[in-house]
Amino acid sequence: MRIVLVGPPGAGKGTQAAFLAKNLSIPHISTGDLFRANISQGTELGKQAKAYMDAGNLVPDEVTIGMAKDRMSQPDAEQGFLLDGFPRNVSQAEALDETLKAEGMKLDAVLDLEVPEDEVVKRIAGRRVCRKDSSHVFHVTYSPPKQEGVCDVCGGELYQRDDDSEETVRKRLEVYHTQTEPIIDYYRNQGLLITISALGKVDEVTKRAMDALKGDEG
């Protein structure tokens, strides 16, 4: 299957993408991973992306599209892939359609993880990270530490990252509504959109997604 995963920040796209890709035996292709791989390998596209990022500018669509196109052409993606974080806007979605069409392929489904805005803010703004080890992450509501402000694992101080403040989260949501949300209508008009609730436990959402995708296959 060739799937695009969409949803607002805090919807759990990265987590669900990893589980779904494993269940479907297809590679999980995320924009972040594409950038990191191309930059670390020193590819031409990686050098271009790094120059824009170092200057504090957004990486242009054509660079992102070039990276995605190269990754989708790899042998492990022959039987399908799950795209996470790409396309981010309608022009990227159109470029993806053209790329697949040129290869005699098309998308099978676009999975939209739906989460109410207040829940997104609650999920992200409630995160607390350990200053000693950033892999130790807690949540004031969903996975609170035994002692407030103290990491259960190493005793380090827990803090809220600037990126996780409510003000920043709401700004990220504004960007999502303006730039990314229009692709939902774009894919709905193609009959590809499958919307599921991303509320509940991780495994519940994964099962919901798999059931919806299997239903779409049938």
Number of C-alpha atoms within 10 A of each C-alpha: 19 19 22 24 22 25 21 22 19 20 23 18 20 16 11 20 22 18 17 19 19 12 11 13 16 20 22 20 22 19 18 11 13 17 21 14 14 18 17 12 12 13 13 13 19 20 16 16 22 20 13 13 12 9 8 9 11 10 15 11 15 13 16 20 21 13 21 21 15 10 16 19 11 9 9 13 18 13 11 22 22 28 22 23 19 21 23 19 19 18 14 17 19 13 17 19 14 14 18 15 12 10 9 8 13 17 18 17 22 24 23 21 22 16 18 12 16 9 13 21 20 18 20 21 23 19 21 25 21 23 18 13 14 10 9 16 19 21 17 15 11 11 12 18 18 9 9 11 19 20 24 18 11 11 13 16 16 23 16 17 14 11 12 18 15 16 13 15 22 18 11 15 20 14 13 17 12 11 13 21 19 15 21 21 13 16 19 14 10 11 12 19 22 18 17 15 15 23 15 9 8 14 11 13 18 20 13 14 22 16 12 17 18 9 9 13 10 6
